Amino acid sequence: MTIPDVRAHEAGAHQAGAYGAGAYAPAAHEAAAHAPEQPARPGTTPPRGGSGFDPETARRDIPVLHRTVNGHPLVWLDNGATTQKPRQVIEALTAYYGAANSNIHRGAHTMAREATETYEGGRAAVARLLGAASPDSIVFTRGTTEAINLVSQTWGRANVGPGDEILVPMLEHHSNIVPWQMLAKEKRARLVPVPLLADGSIDQEAFAHLLSFRTQLVAVSQASNVLGTVPPVREMTALAHRYGAKVLVDGAQAVAHFPVDVQELDADFYVFSGHKLFAPTGIGALYGKPEVLAGMPPWQGGGNMIDQVDFTGSTYAPVPHRFEAGTGHISGVAGLLAAIDWLTGFDREAVAAYEKELLAYAEQAMAAVPGLRVLGSAPERIAVLTFTLAGHDPAEIAHWLDRDGIAVRAGHHCAQPSLRHYGVESAARASLALYNTAQEVDRLVESLLRLQERS
């Protein structure tokens, strides 16, 4: 990062909890941060550290994990909605606004150069994270939703026509359904749902049967936000390409959990959101194969995306700037760069192995709660546990857990087709990240047991 290093004189403010009134005060919450560990529940085997990753190395960097909620140490199990931010990300935002705030690309002064170098450094970091061959294949967006809409309204409008088909598994988040629905209606094409198996896996036989030369696009998540399912995306992509179809992979839930290589996947498009990757909200990215991006028209018009402008017509900037009209989220990119540096500082394979161990522990522990039903049991999953509890509305469950300082999500999780596959309209969800622990899982289970005992 080229933003001047202001961390030295910010250290005192950080220790004093200057990131927001009451949000982080180590002295006040020291007891909570160092609360004695609860013993493992009988019959369960906690992760033994065989993965080589210690979650405490991540936890020490996350200020909000050291606060209390309703008198209890916070247990953040809502990572599927958004992840918490390490101090390195918070400091990167402070450094940008405190010492290097400037617009990018067009300025000749020092701070403009510094901001531009940070912005383009963030683009290069995203390319490395995704295994892309060049930073020029990375387009910054506000997040996954905007990236999908960008592809739909540029590539989609130019390539999808009457009678064409777009295949979308029932697994998908609404953000990977609705834009294609809108495009299909506009172009008189068909949106074709791909069914799921009982365990929450995509029915691969059905997928193969539904593919045809009418298929223009397959849109599929690399990991489900509700069921945790990790589909065989590489194999699905290879099969789709046999029919000449393009493939968009929604990586919003994947990038924080395991390494991604878009070239190995052979994805035509790959999208993700920064705020699910320990970065700020309002920043995300679209990867596109260079030859595919080169053939796409602009989406929005304005500054930064042009070459020459005249009232008789305009010419456009090369990719990726063609798709980045106006002033970008510069501070968001600075935070995203810091988040990527932080995450890739860990052994990603070891983190993935640890999360797999923690998921197995959580499944075993939650099985002890009477009336609890976990949705989805696909062989390959990220650490997401969406569940129902007999006799209790999901919103009631979330409110009860919040009283114990445990944050989970309740509702349809913007994935109603997935829930309806299991005959429900709403469920509670505990979604884990690298900084979660077996002790936090124990607190979740103990609170759920108390809820069941009182009913």
N, C-alpha and C positions, 0 to 999 in steps of 0.2 A: 504494500500500500504506500502511496506517495504522500498522503496527507501528513503534515508535520506531526511528530509524536508529541502529544500533549498529555500523555498518561501520567508522567512523573508528577506534574503539579495538580493532577486530578485525583491522585491516590488518596489524599486526605479526605476529599469530598466523598469518594467511594466508600471509604471505611465509615464515614459518618452517616451513610445512608442517603446520599443526595439524589438518588434516582426517583424520588417521589415521596411525598410525606407519608410516613407510616408504611411504605412499601417494603423497605429493607433496612433493618436496624440490627446488625449482628449482636450487639451487646444485649439488646432487649430479648432477642430470640435465641441466645446461645444455648439455653437449656433445651429449647425445642429442637435445635439443630443436633444436639448431642444426646437426645433422649435414648434411654437404654433400649437395645434391640429386643424385640419380642422373640421368644423361642419359636421354632418352626412348629406348625400344627402337627399333631400326631398323624402318622401315616403319609406325611409329605416329605419330599427330599428337596431342600433348597439348592439353588445353583452353588456349586462348589468352587467356582473360579477357574475351572479347568479350561475355559475358553481363553484365558490369559487377559481378560478385560475386567477391571474393577470399576463398578459404577460410581464409586466415591470420587474417582478422578474427574468424572464429569460433573457430579453434584456440587463439588466445591466451587465450580465456576458459575453456577446458576443462582443469582441472588434471591429470586422469588421463592426458591425451594427452602429458604431459611426463615420464612415468615410463618405466622400462625393464622388459622382461620377458625373462628368460633372457639378460640381457646385451645386448639389442637394444632400440632405441627401439620403443615400442608402436605397432602398426598395428591399430586397432580396426575390423574389418570384420564385426562381429556386431551391427550396428545394427537388423536385423530382429527380434532377440531383445530388445534394450534399447539405448537411446541413452545416451551419456555426459552428465554434468551440468555446465553452466557454473557458474562461481563465484557468479554472481548467485543461482542456485537454492540452492546450499550456504549462502550467506550469509542467504538468506531463512529457511531452516530454523533456523539459529543464532539469528537475530534473534527469531523467534517463541518458541523455547524459552528464550532468554536474557533476554527483556525483556517478553514479552506472552502468556505461557502462560495460557490461560483457556478455559473452556467458552463456548459461544456461545448467542445468542438469548434466554437467560433471565436473564442477569445484569444488574444495574443499575450495577455499578461500572465504573471506567474501563477496566480491562484486558478485561473482558467486551465492552464496546462496541468496543474496538480489534480484538479477535479476530473479533467478528461482522462488522465492517466489512471486514476482510480476507477473510473467508469469502465474504461476499456480493459483494465486489469480484472475487473469483475467479470467481464464477458469471457476473458481467457480462462478464469477460474471455473466458470460454469462449463466451458468446453472440456476442461480436464476432468471435472467431476463426472460428466456424461460420456467421456471417451470419444468426443467428437474430434474429427480430424482438424478442424479450423475454428477459431472464434467467429469467423464470418458466418457460420451456420447457426449462430445463437442470436435470437431476437428477444429483447427485454419486453415484458408485458407486466400488467398488474398482478397476474397470477394465472393459475390453470384455466379458470373460466374464460378470461379474456383471450388466452392463447388458443383455446379451442374455437372460440367465436371468430378469431382472426383467420384461422384455417378454413372454417366453414364459409366465411364471407368473401374470401379471396380464392383459394384453390377450389373450394366447393362450388361457388357460383360459376367458375370458369369450366368446371369439368363434370358436374353432375347435371343430367338432363332427364326428360320424361322417360319413365320406365326403368331408370337406373335404380340400384339398390345400395343401401348403406346398412351394414350388419353391426349391431350393437348388442352385446350380451346383457341379460337381465341383471347382471352383477353391478352395472354401472351407476355411478353418482349422477344425479340429475344434470350436472354440468356437462356430462358426456352423453346425454340423451337429448335434452331440449334443443340445443343448437342444431343438431342433425334433424330433429323433428321439424324445426322451422325451415331449414333448407329443403327438406323433402317436400314440404307443402308448397314452398315457393316454386320449386322446379318440377313438381308433379312426379317426384321420385318416390320410392318406398323405403320406409324405415323398417328393417327386419330384425325382430328380437331373437337372440340366440338363447335357448333355454338352459337352465341349470340342472345339475344332478342333485340328489337328496343331500349330499354332503356340502353343497355350495360350490362345487367345481363347475366350470363351464362344460356343457355336454359337447365333447369334441367330435363325436359322430354326427351330431346334429349340425355343428358348425361346418364340418366338411360337406355335409349334404346341402346346406343352404348356400354355400359359395357357388357362384356361377360367373359367366362372363358379363352378366348384368351388374355384378358387384363392383362398385367404384371405390368404396372405402370400407375398412373395418376399423372401428373405434373401440379400444379395449383398455381397461386399467391393468397396470402391472401388479397392483395389490388393491384389494377391496377395502373400502373404509368401514364396512359393516361386518363382513364375514371374515376379513383378513386373507381371503383366498389369493394365492399367487398363481395365476394361470401360466401355461407354457407359451409365453408370448413369442419366443423365437420360432417355435414350431408353427404357431398360428400364422405368424407373419410370412414364413416361407410358403405355407399353403396358399395364403391370400395372393402372394405375388405370382403364383402359377396362373392365376386368372387375370393378372394385370391390375389388381386392386392395390390401392395405397393403404397403409396402416398407420393410424395415429395411436400412440400409447400414452395413456394418462398415468404419469408417474408421481402424482401428488402424494400418495401414501407410500411410495416405494423408496424414494431417494434417501430418506432419513434412516432406513432400516438395513439396506444392503447396497453393495456397489452396483453401479449401472454402467453398461457399455452399449451405447446406441448403435455402434458399428457391428457389434456381435449380434445384437437383436435384429439388425438390418431394418430398423424402424424408419419410415419416411418422415414421421413427425414424432416428437417426444415433448411433453409439457409437464411443468411442475410449478408449485408455489413456494416462495421463500419462507413464508410464515410456518409452514409445516417442516421446515428444514432449519429451525433454530434462528431464522433471520427475521427481519421486520415484516410487517404486513404491507400489502400494496406493491410487492415486487415479485416477479416470477419470470419464467423464461420459456421460450419455444425453440426447440431444435428442429431444423429441417434439413433434409439432404440438399446439398448445394444446387444440384440441377433442378430440384423441385421448387425451391425458393426462388431461383432465378426466373422461373416461368410464371410466378404469381404476380398479379397486379397489386398495387398499393391498396390498403384498407382505408386509412384515414389520410386526409391531406393537411398540409401545414408546413411549418418550419422544420428543418432538420431532415425531412424526407425528400427534398427536392435537389435537382441539379441546376436547372435554369427555369425561371418563371417569366412568362410574357402573356399578355391578354389574348394572344393568338394560340397559346398552348404552353404546356410545361413539360419538362423532362425530369426524371426522377433519379434520386441517388441510388447507388448500387446497394445490394443486399449487404448487411442487414438493416442499414439505416432507412431504407425505403419503407420499412414497416414500423418505424419509431417516430411518428409525427409529434412535433412539439417538444417541450422540455421533459425529459425523462425523470424517473424517480431516482435522482442521483444519490441522495443519502441512503435510499433503500438498497442501491447497488453496493455502496460502501459497507452496509450492514451484511448484505448477502456474501460479499467477499470475505468478511471476517468470520461469518458462520461456516462457510466452506473450509476456510483455513482451520477453524476450530475442530470441525467434525473430521476432516481428513488427517488431523494430527493423531487420531486414534487408529488402531489397527481395525479397518472396517470389517474384515472377516471375523476377527475376534468379537467385535460388537455384535455382529449378526448371530454368532454362535451363542453369546450370552443371552441375547433376547429370545432365542429359541429355547434355551434352558428355562428362562423366566416364564415364558408362555406355558411350557409343560408343567412347571410348578404351580402356576396360577390355575390351570385347568384342573389339576389334581386337588388343589385346596378348595376351589369353588364347588367341586363335586360333593363336598360335605354339607352344603347348604340345602336343606330340604326344599323341594319345589323349584329349585333353580334350573333353568334350561339355557344352555349356551347354543346359539344359532351358528351353524356351520362347523364342519369338521374336515375340511379339505386337507389332503396330505401335506401340501405346501401352503403355509400361512405366515403372515406377520403377526405380531403380538397384539391382536385385537380380540376382545371378548365381549360380544354383544349378547345380552341375556334378558330373559324374562324371569319373574319371580311370582309363583302362584299366589294369588290373593292380593297382589299389590300393583298399582299403576306405575309405569316407569318413571313418571314425574315425581310420584311419592317416594320412590326409591332414591332418586337423585337428591331430593330435599333431605331425606333422612341421612344419607351419607354426608351431605354438606354440613350437617350439624356436628359430625365427627371430623370435619376438616378434609374430607375426601371428595375430590372433584371428578365426577363422571358426567356423561352426557345422556340425555333422554329425549326421545322423539323418533322421527322417521329417518333422521340422519341424511336427508337429501338422497335417499336411496330406497324409495318406496317399493319398486318392483322386487328388490332383494328381500325385503321384509315380508311382502305378500307371498313370496315363494314358501315362507314358513307359516303362513296363515295369520300373521300379526300386522298391525298398523303402526305399532310403536314398541320400542325396546330401550333398555338401558345399555350403555356401552362403556367399558373400561378399556382404554387403549394405552399401551405401555411404550416407553422409550428407553434409551440407553441409560438414563439416570434413575430409572425406577428400580426398586429392590424387592426381595422376597419379604422383608419386614413390612413394606407397604402393602403387599398383597395380603399378608396376614391381617392387617388392620381392616382392609376391605372385607375380608371374609368374616372377621369377628363382628363387624358392624352389621353385615347382612344377617348373621345368625341372631343377633339381638333383635333385629327387625322382625324376623320370623317368630321368635319366642314371644313377642308381645302381642302377636295377632291370634 
